[in-house]
Amino acid sequence: MKEMNLLQYLKSKEFLRTIILVVAISLILLFGLFKWLHSYTKQDEKIEVPNLEMLSLAETEKVLEEHKLNFVVIDSASFNPKFPAKSVIEQNPLPGDFVKENRKIYLTLNPSNYRKVTIPNVLDQTKRQVVIQLKSLGFRIGKERYIKDLGRDVVRKLEIGRKEVKPGQKLPKNTVIDLVLGDGLVKRDSIN
């Protein structure tokens, strides 16, 4: 047998047959691998995420079990008065999204009540400062009532339904607080 040098071998029919055979086997293996991955990952099986808003945790668990989905409860700090206590107020993925079996649905529950917040000492500050401070703490501003006073738009009292609220008192977030303000009509001379 003659020894062939490398250049002659690369030009031979035997080399060409080997290359074609390797490419054919590789394509068959890749095709088989993709088919197996497609079935293993259940690519065609999708479950539509149900709408869980306003459902209690027990109802949510039952619905998700029927759909073969799992859930995780995350933060429940923001109380929403439009939803029942301890019901779902948010979910991720959203209703109508498609997911695979056993996917975790992340739920935010409505707490049973507002968190209580301490009223800061805002007396003798301007209305503008007080409104910003109280709103940033989660309170709502209600009516404004003016009394005779030297300072114009200076907060003299905080009230809830004509009942005075003192600084340091704890109130639920989202409480409506009325402001008692100075009218600025009292002259400095009349004070002495």
N, C-alpha and C positions, 0 to 999 in steps of 0.2 A: 504494500500500500504506500502510495505516495503521500508524503506530508504536504499538506496544503498550508500555505501561509494565510495569515489573517485576512488579507485583502481578498484573496480568492474565496475564502469561506463566506465572507459577507456578500459576495456576488452570487453565491450558489443557491440552488433551489431548496436544498435542505435547510439553510438558514431562513429563507422566506417561509417555508412550511412551519418551522418552529415559531416564528414571530406570529403568524396567523393563528396557530394553535394556542399560544399564550394569550393573545388578545381575545379569542373566542371564549376560552375558559374564564378569563377575568370578567368579561361581560356577563356570562352566565352566573358567576358567583355574585357579582354586584346586583344583578336583577333579583336573584334569590334572597340576598341580604335585605334589599329594599322591601320586598314582599313580606319577609318575616318581621321587619321593623314596623311596617304598616299595621300588621295584625297584632303585634305585641303591644304597641302603644295605643291601640284602639282608636286609630285616627278617624274613623267614620262615626264613632259613638260619641254623640254630644248630648248634653242635658241642658235644657233651658232653665236658667235660674229663676225661681218663682219670686213674686213680690212678697216680701215679708214685713213690710211696714205695718205698724199698728198691731202686729201679732204679739201675744205674750211669749215668754221664753218656752213654755210647754208646747204651745201651738206651733212655734217655729221649729222646735225639735222634731215634732211629729211630721210636719211638712217636709223637712229636709231628709228625714229617714225614708219617707216614701220616694223621694227623688234620688236616694243613695248619695247624699251630700253630707259633709260635716260642717261644723261651725265653730267659731272662736269668738268669744265676747271680748271686745276691746273697750276703751275708755267710755264711761257713761257719765261725764261731768256736766254736759250742757242740757239743762232741763228745758223741755218744750211743752208748754201748757196745752197745745193742740193734740198731743198724743197721750194715750193712757199711761199711767205709771208703769214702769218696768216693761214697756213694749219696745219693739224695734223702731228706731227713728232713722237709722242709716244702715246700708249694707254695701259690701264690696266683695265680689262683682255685683254690678247693678242688675235689677230685674230685666229679663229678656236676653242677657248675655248667655253665650253658650260655653259650657265647661265640661270637663271630663268627670267620670264617676269618682266619688270620694274626695272631690275638691273641697277645700275649706272656704266657707263663706264667712267673712269678717263682719260682725254685727256691733252696732252701737246702740245701747239700750237707754231709754229715758229713765233717769233716776226717779225715785218715788217723790221727791220734793226738791225745791230749790236749795242750794247750799246757802248757809247763813253767812252774812258778811257784816263786819263791824262798821258802824257809822263813824267816819272820821270827824274831827272837830273842824267844821267848816263855818262856824258862826263868825260873824264880823268880816267875812270875805265877800267879794263882789259876786253878784249873781252868775256872771260868766265863768268865774273860777269854780264856783260850787257846782254848776251844771256839768262842766267838763269832768270834774273829779267824781261826782256821783254816778254819772253815766259810765265812766271807765270802770267803776266797781260793779256795774251790772244793774243799777237802779234805774227807774224811769222817773222823769220829772212830771209832776202833775200840775195842779193849779198854782197860781201866784196870788198872794194876798198882801196888800200894802197896809202898813201901820204908820202912824205919825212918828217920824224919826229924822234925825239930822242927816244920816247917810242915804243917798239915793241909790237904789238897787243893791243895798248891802243886806246880806242874809242875817236876820235876827233870830229866826226859829225855823225848825223843820217840823212838819206835821204830817200825820196820816189821818185824814178825816177829822180835822180840828183837834186831834189829840197830839200833844207835843212829843217829839222824838228827841232823845238826848244823845250827844256824841258818846261813843263807846258802846251803845246799845247794838245788839245783833239783830239783823232783819234778813229775811230770805231775799235772794237775788230777784230782780224783776219787780220788786215792790215799788209802788207809785208813791213818791214823796212830794208833798206840797211845800212850797217855799213861802215864808213870811218875810217880806222885804220892807226896808225903810223907804218912805216916799220922798225924802229929801226936802220936805216943805217946812220943817221946823228950823227957825233961824237960830244962829249961834247965840244971839243976845237973849233969846227967851229961855235958854238953858240955865243961865246964871240966875 
